[in-house]
Structure formats: C-alpha cells, structure tokens
Amino acid sequence: MRTKRWTRSPRGPLFGVVTGLAEWRDLDPAKTRFIVFLILLFTGIFPGAGIYLVLAMILPAQTESDIIGAHRPSDPIDVSYEEAEDDSKAFKDRTFDKEKDWDERFRRGE
C-alpha cells in the first residue's frame, strides 16, 4: 500500500510512525522497523525515542483519502462472495448454452 504523504498508520504496532514511513515510501514495513530499531540502538535509545514520540505527536493520523489506489465501496471489486458465485454460475450457463447451440448446429449440418 502506498500513501500520498507521511502519516501515522493504523496498522503500526506502536503509534504507526515507522509503518506510515514505510507505506509513504512503498517499503516493506518489517524491514523498515528493523532498520529504525538498529538506528535507535546504535545512536542511543533516548534521543531516538524522543524523536519518535515527537513524530507521533506531530504526524496526522492516516485517512482513506491519503491512500493511493484504494478502492471505494462503490467499486465493482467490492462484492460479496455470493454475488461473485452467482455471476460465475451465470457466465458458465451462458458459455455452455453457446457450446450446446454450436453442437446442435453441427449435428444438424448447418
């Protein structure tokens, strides 16, 4: 998933700052968390934790409009399983009807 700007992601385990950064730059969140953890570890826990908390307070929460390419509930992609199954059965019926029609025409010699 990609976002238009750096926001706090609701999918992040701790305030969503690093997950929001990963989504903004279209990176793997687990690898980004690991890199940020290593940076915090090697530069000292306190300054990095302070910066993280400041970012958690400053960054806005992610909204649906921030997500690039998110489908809306009105999109045809958002259908229930039953609707998809009904559409699939209707397609199969139409397909087999055409095959039956061609088989009958072939047998009759048309």
Secondary structure, 3 states (H helix, E strand, C coil): CEECCCCECCCCCCCCHHHHHHHHCCCCHHHHHHHHHHHHHHHCHHHHHHHHHHHHHHCCECCHHHEECCCCCCCCCCCCHHHHHHHHHHHHHHHHHHHHHHHHHHHHCC
